[in-house]
Amino acid sequence: MPYRSGRHFLQIPGPTNVPDRVLRAIDKATMDHRGPEFGKMGLEILEGLKAVFQTQAPVVIYPASGTGAWEAALVNTLSPGDRVLMFETGHFASLWNKMAAKLGISVDFIPTDWRRGVDPAAVEAKLKEDREHRIKAVCVVHNETSTGVTCRIAAIRRAIDAAKHPALYMVDTISSLASIDYRHDEWGVDVTVAGSQKGLMLPPGLSFNAVSEKARKASQSAKLPRSYWAWDEMLSNNKTGAGSPVRGARGVFELAHRGDDARRPRRRRAAQDHSRSLRYVARDRARKTRGKGFPDRAPRRLQRSDARRHARRR
């Protein structure tokens, strides 16, 4: 294997590079996960995460990838044969659909061209057709890693309300949380799915469910089998912090204790400016490719110099 000098700098959509101060927080001896020190840390982490999700609802932490949080959202709220509404906005939306089908859930999977987010009008129309309220959940990926497509979560919530439909609202924020503005409570989301390895800039291995009261009530009658993913046991552990499945999660401890970067205005502005710059780049490439509109395929690579140039034009 050839020798490479210098420090490796990861440049992919995720996992992202982990800040040094978080790496240093992880580099500590293992503690008793049922002891008072861990319990104190767990409570502080759980409280800090509420600010990241912009919620007063409880947040459940799993030692798992985002795929685990997907499954937890489904099995805690649904029963075999239940119908859910999903939209093909990219590769990860397709994977969530496949998981739901394997769990015995009936999926209304609406195809798209992977270039646009979910159309709120389509959501409203589909729910109005469901007069018997057989659809139990609407599942949306906020930001698709594979395509860069971002959905209007607040507008979709308004569409669900306009249809007067009782379906649960589930949102995957694995690549958007702490990178794009997201408001679990204000936007009326019932289950938010998230992971540690992207916008939170933590090591891979933790995933999250932020859970509304409506979702917790649905879990009481849900019949899909669950054990490891069961919210009730997790929420019971959350009351003391001790024993909660965040053993050794010093990186999350840093997030909760040293200033929640996701809430700092400077960090949020930087994330929004970066996202806006990439949109400008994509549109510029589209015009050069086809004269107008969007290219048939997303550009294989967006150079940083392009993003900086478009940011300076603002």
N, C-alpha and C positions, 0 to 999 in steps of 0.2 A: 504494500500500500504506500503510495507516495507521501512524503512528508509535506505538511501544509503549515506554513508559519502564520503567526498571528492568531487572533481569536475568531472563531466561527461566528458569523452573523447570519441568522436564519432570515430568509426573505421569501416566505410563502404565506398564504392567507391564514394559516394556523396549523400548528401551534405558533404563537408569536414569541419573540424574545422576552425573557423574564428579566426584569430589572435587578440589578445587583443587590439592592437592599432586601428584596424578597428572597433571593438566593441565600443571602446571609441569614435570614430568619429561619430558613429550612435547616440550616447547618447547625442544629442543636441536638442534644441527646434526647432519646425517646422518653416520654413521661408516661406515668400511669394514667390510662385513659378513663379510669373510674375514680381518680383522685380529685381533691378539691382544686388543685391548680389547673387541671385540664377542664374541670367544670366551669371555672371562672372564665377561662379562655373561650370555651364553647359558647357561653352566653353572650360574650362580647362580639364574637364573630357573627352569631345569628342576628343580633341587633344591628350590627353594621351592614349586613347584607340587605336588610329592609330598605336602607337608604339607597343602595345601588339599584334595586328593583323599583324604587319609588312606591313603596307599599307599606301598609300596616299589617298585612296578612303574614302568617308564618311562612318561613322558608325552610324547606327540607334539603339537606345535603346528603349526597350519595358518593361513596368512593367508586366512581364509574365514569365512563365517557358520556358524551351527550346522548348517545344511543340509549343508555340506561335511563336517563331522565325522560326520553321519549316514551319508553315502555312504562315507566312509573306513572306518567300522566294518563296513559290509556287504561292500564289495568286497575287503577284506583278509582276510576269514575264510570267504567262501562261494563256491560255484560255481554256474553256471547250472542252474536247476531245483531247487536245494536248497529245502527247506521251512523256514519260520520261523513262530513263533507270536507274534502281535501282538494287542493289545487296544485297542478303540476307546474310550479314556477322554477324548477331546476332539479338537479340530481338529488339533493337531500330531501326535498319534498317527495320525490319518488320513493326514496328509501323509507321514509316514514309511512307512506302508503303501503309498501310491501310488509312492513312490520305489523301494521294494523290487520292486514289480511291474514297473516300467519297466526295472529292471536284470535282469529274467529270473528273479527269485526267486518261488517259489510260497509265497503267504502264507495261513496260516490266521488270518483276522482275526475275532476274537470281538467281536460287538457288545455294547455296554452302553448305559445310559441317560445317560451323561456325568455322573452325579451321584455316582459311587462309584469308588474305585480298583479295581485288579485284585484279584480274589478268589483268594487263594493256593490254596484248595481246587479251584477251576476249573483252575488251572495243573497241579496234581498229577493231576487226573483226565484232563486232555487228554494229558499226557505218559505216563501209564500205558496209555492206549489205543494209544500209538505203540510197539508192542512191537518193531518192526524199527528203531527209532531213526532214522526218516527226518527228523524235525524236528532241524535243526542249530543252531537258536538260539531263545531266548526274548527278545523285545524289549519293554521296558517304559519308559514315560515316568514318571519319578519324580514330577514335579509338572507338571500341565497348566496352562499359562498361560491357556488359553481358558476353563477351567472352575474352576480352583483345586483340582481333585481331586489328592490325594497318595496314592501307592501305598506299601505296606509292603514295602520292598525286602528286608529281612532275612527276613521271613515267606515271600516268594516264593522266596528262595534255599532255605529249609528245605523248601518244597514240591517244588522241583526235586530236591533230595537224597532226599526221601522216595519220589519216583517212581523213584529210581535211574537217572536219565536223564543221558546225557552232553552234552546240549545246552549250547552257550555261553549265557552270560547277559549281555545288553547292556542298559544303562540310560542313558536320556537325562536328564541333569541340567541342561539349559540354563537353566531358570528356578529350579533348586533349589540348585545348588552355591553354598556360602557363605551361603545363606539358610536352608536346612534341614539338619539333621544328616545327613551322608552319609559312609559308610565303605566305600571301594572294596575294601580287603583283607578287613576283618572280615566283610563281607556277601557275600563270594565272587563279586564281579562280575568278568566277564572283559573287557568293554569299557565304559568310561564315556565318554559323549559330553557335551561341555560347550561353552559359549561365554563370551566375555569381557564381554558387554554387560548382564548382569542382576545376579546376586548378587555378582559380582566387582567391579562398579561401575567397569568400564573401558570405553573406547570400543569400539563395534562393530568387528568385523573380524578377530578371532582366535577360533579354535575348537580343541578339544582332544580327544584320545583317550588315556585311561589304559588301558594294555594289559597284561593278565595273561600269565603264561608260557603258559597253555593257549591263549590267543588267538594268541600269537605262533607257537606250534606249528601251529595251524590255518592260519595265513597261508601256511605253506610248501606246503600242498597246495591252497589256494584257487585257483580257475580264472577267477573274474570278472576282466575286464581292468582294469588300474589302472596308472597312471604317476605322475601328480601326487600321488595319495593313498597311494602305496606306503609302508608302514611301514619296510621294510628300509633304504631310502635315508635316511629321516628319522632312524631310530635310529642309523645310521652317523654322520650329522652330529652327533647329540647327544653323541657321545663327546668331541668337542672344543668344542662350542658354536658354533664359527665356521662360517658358511655355513648354519646352521639358519634356517628361514624366519620369523624374528622380527625382521626388519630394522626398526629404528626403534621397536621395541615398548617404549618407555620406560615406558609405563603398567604393563606386567607387571613390568618392572624395579623399579618402585616397590613393587608388591605383594610381591615377593620380598625387598626390602631394607629397607623402612621398617616392618617389623612386619606380619606376615600377619594382616590384620584378620579374615579368616574364621575364624582359630583363637583369637582373643581371646575369653575367656569372656563379656566384656561384650557384644561384638558378637553372639555366638551367642545369648545370653539375649534380647537385644533382638529378634533375628529370630524366635525362637520365640514370644516374647510377642506380637509383631505378628501372626504367623500364627494364634495361639490366639485373639486378639481378633477377628480377621476371622471365624473360625469361630463365635464367640459371636454376632456381628452377623448372620451368615447364618441361624443357627438362630432368632434372635429374629424376623428378617423372615419366616422360614418359618412360625413359629407364628402371626404376624399375618395371613399370607396364606391359610393353609389350616387353621389350628388345630393341626396337628401335621405332623410329617414335613418334607419339603423342598418348596420351591416348584417349579412346572413349569419355570420358568426362573430362572437365577441373577439376583439383583438387578442392575439396570443400573449402579448405582453404590453403593459403600459409602463413606459419609462418614468422614473422619478423626475427626470428633467422636464418631461412633458407636464407632469402634475404641477411642478413648481412654477413653470412658465404660465400656465393657466391660472394658477392662484394669484400671481402678480397682476394679472389683467383685471382682477376683481376690483 
